[in-house]
Amino acid sequence: MAKSSESYSQILKSSSIIGGAQGIQYLTSLVRQKAVAVLLGTSGAGLITNYQALLNFLTNVVALGMGPSGVRQIADANARGDERQAASMATVIRRVCWVTGILGWALTAILAAPISGWTFGDQEQTDSILWIGAALVFSSASAGQMATLQGFRRLKDLAMVNVLAVFVSTLICIPIYYVIGVRGIIPVFILTAALTWALAAWRVRGMGLQSVVMTWGQTFRQSGRLVSLGLAFMWSAVVTSAGELALKSMVTRELGEGATGLYGAAWSISGMFALFIINAMGADFYPRLTASIANRKEASELVNQQTEIGILLALPGLVATLVFAPWIILILNSREFLGAADLLPWFVVGLLFRIVSWPMGYIMLAQGASRWFVITETLFAGLHVALGFAAVDRIGLQGVGLAFAGMYAVYTLGMRGLSRHLIGLRWSVGVWKLMMVAAGFVGLGYGAERIESEWGSIGAGVLLTGCAGVFSLRGIAERLGTDHRWIQMALRIPGMKWILGSSKN
């Protein structure tokens, strides 16, 4: 029990560091989103959404998967105590990411016109796409720096970089949008990418890594170690981001840029309370799982523990997002964006499945099972696009949310079967109970949001969110144990003994 409690504690510690940083990022991003809604409207928001999807796609193409592949190599060398090998891999990754970023800009410049036609339906955005290549260079270089921080599990440095980047870039972007409107979108992308790279490079230099003398010839030879798994990562990222770009482009062509703006607003809000859990999984869980993947029992326990904590941390926020959707839209955007509220219930359902399935997805990465990774990511990205095109054609914009929920429901079932094949994973009793309770809360939340009386809906939402919060806090306290210092500190707060159910212990 002591070892299990220590593992839960480590998961919560990493989640609190990365999740706290993500929380600040989302709050700051929502301030930016509010400014965009007011200053640029739904059309401007739609342009930003499409450009972001395009930049993500291009970054994933040119990076060759070096970032996540490098994280695995650095984490493995670090776990074995091979400091020189870890430092060598860090140097290789950072150099190669610069080279691929520059080559990516050149390719983007050559293909700017057809990319504009495919993404926006015309070639009016050709010049903007050409210049977004500058953001691509810095995004690729940032990936190399961030992989170094993540591979060495420098969680506080990762958190610092992310928080400072989004905070400072928001301070920069709002006056730019105010002065020059939509013409400021591309400059903001470039400045944000450059700022992120500069901050990440600053924190990597502060790590004091072992000095490694390496020629460029040696760099490219050593990069071959990363290529096999890296290409699998690249392919996965490409098909995922290409699918996202295809869906957003289809919505833009069929329903207009305003609909894409609603899509982007709904996605940002739905992720506010859930994606920080997923990002925390990637930041610390991936290196930890890599270090223990050879032990099937230990790896399975770690996956189950991460799944339990993920559900407990995300549940109250998901319920709140579901029941207060229209009010959140009004507060964070404007009345023009109220149509986004219709998408939120489906996004919440999809995110619940995503939180359950993502720890299992990391099993393939930790094992270096590149073939399985390519197959599964391709199949499910294709399924997402197919469901999205079919659903939007039949029911309009809500079809995007329905496709997201449907794809992740199937993805969860698929990952469960594959995880059993790879490491013999079976969900613990705790995971099963939490999934059933979470499904119940989401179902009740959907009903509360449909109550016709405004005050009745608000009252039911407050009660349901409070109950979800109490349930999650008790679940966390049960897993940490009453002797844990966090629980001891919490028990000093009036009323927390009842909330945490400590009288039962």
KAKAVEN-V534378 format. One record per backbone hydrogen bond with DSSP energy under -1.0 kcal/mol. NH is the residue of the N-H (numbers start at 1). CO is the residue of the C=O. If there is no record, write none. Layout:
nh=(NH;NH)
co=(CO;CO)
This chain:
nh=(5;6;7;8;9;10;11;12;13;14;15;16;17;18;19;20;21;22;23;24;25;26;27;28;29;30;31;32;33;34;35;36;37;38;39;40;41;44;45;46;47;48;49;50;51;52;53;54;55;56;57;58;59;60;61;62;63;66;69;70;71;72;73;74;75;76;77;78;79;80;81;82;83;86;87;88;89;90;91;92;93;94;95;96;97;98;99;100;101;102;103;104;105;106;107;108;109;110;111;115;116;117;118;119;120;121;126;129;130;131;132;134;136;137;138;139;140;141;142;143;144;145;146;147;148;149;150;151;152;153;154;155;158;159;160;161;162;163;164;165;166;167;168;169;170;171;172;173;174;176;177;178;179;180;181;183;184;185;188;189;190;191;192;193;194;195;196;197;198;199;200;201;202;203;204;205;206;207;219;220;221;222;223;225;226;230;231;232;233;234;235;236;237;238;239;240;241;242;243;244;245;246;247;248;249;250;251;252;253;254;255;256;260;261;262;263;264;265;266;267;268;269;270;271;272;275;277;278;279;280;281;282;283;284;286;288;289;290;291;292;295;299;300;301;302;303;304;305;306;307;308;309;310;311;312;313;314;315;318;319;320;321;322;323;324;328;329;330;331;332;333;337;338;340;341;342;343;347;348;349;350;351;352;353;354;355;356;357;358;361;362;363;366;367;369;370;373;374;375;376;377;378;379;380;381;382;383;384;385;386;387;388;389;390;391;392;393;394;395;396;399;400;402;403;404;405;406;407;408;409;410;411;412;413;414;415;416;417;418;419;420;421;422;423;424;425;432;433;434;435;436;437;438;439;440;441;442;443;444;445;446;447;448;449;451;457;458;459;460;461;462;463;464;465;466;467;468;469;470;471;472;473;474;475;476;477;478;479;480;481;484;488;489;490;491;493;496;499;500;502;504;505)
co=(1;2;3;4;5;6;7;8;9;10;11;12;13;14;15;16;17;18;19;20;21;22;23;24;25;26;27;28;29;30;31;32;33;34;35;36;36;40;41;42;43;44;45;46;47;48;49;50;51;52;53;54;55;56;57;58;59;63;65;66;67;68;69;70;71;72;73;74;75;76;78;77;81;82;83;84;85;86;87;88;89;90;91;92;93;94;95;96;97;98;99;100;101;102;103;104;105;106;107;111;112;113;114;115;116;117;123;125;126;127;128;131;132;133;134;135;136;137;138;139;140;141;142;143;144;145;146;147;148;150;149;153;154;155;156;157;158;159;160;161;162;163;164;165;166;167;168;169;170;172;173;174;175;176;177;180;181;182;184;185;186;187;188;189;190;191;192;193;194;195;196;197;198;199;200;201;202;204;215;216;217;218;219;222;223;226;227;228;229;230;231;232;233;234;235;236;237;238;239;240;241;242;243;244;245;246;247;248;249;250;251;252;256;257;258;259;260;261;262;263;264;265;266;267;269;271;274;274;275;276;277;278;279;280;281;284;285;286;287;288;292;295;296;297;298;299;300;301;302;303;304;305;306;307;308;309;310;311;314;315;316;317;318;319;320;324;325;326;327;328;329;334;335;337;338;339;340;343;344;345;346;347;348;349;350;351;352;353;354;357;358;360;362;363;364;368;369;370;371;372;373;374;375;376;377;378;379;380;381;382;383;384;385;386;387;388;389;390;391;392;396;397;398;399;400;401;402;403;404;405;406;407;408;409;410;411;412;413;414;415;416;417;418;419;420;419;428;429;430;431;432;433;434;435;436;437;438;439;440;441;442;443;444;445;448;453;454;455;456;457;458;459;460;461;462;463;464;465;466;467;468;469;470;471;472;473;474;475;476;477;481;484;485;486;487;490;493;495;496;497;501;502)
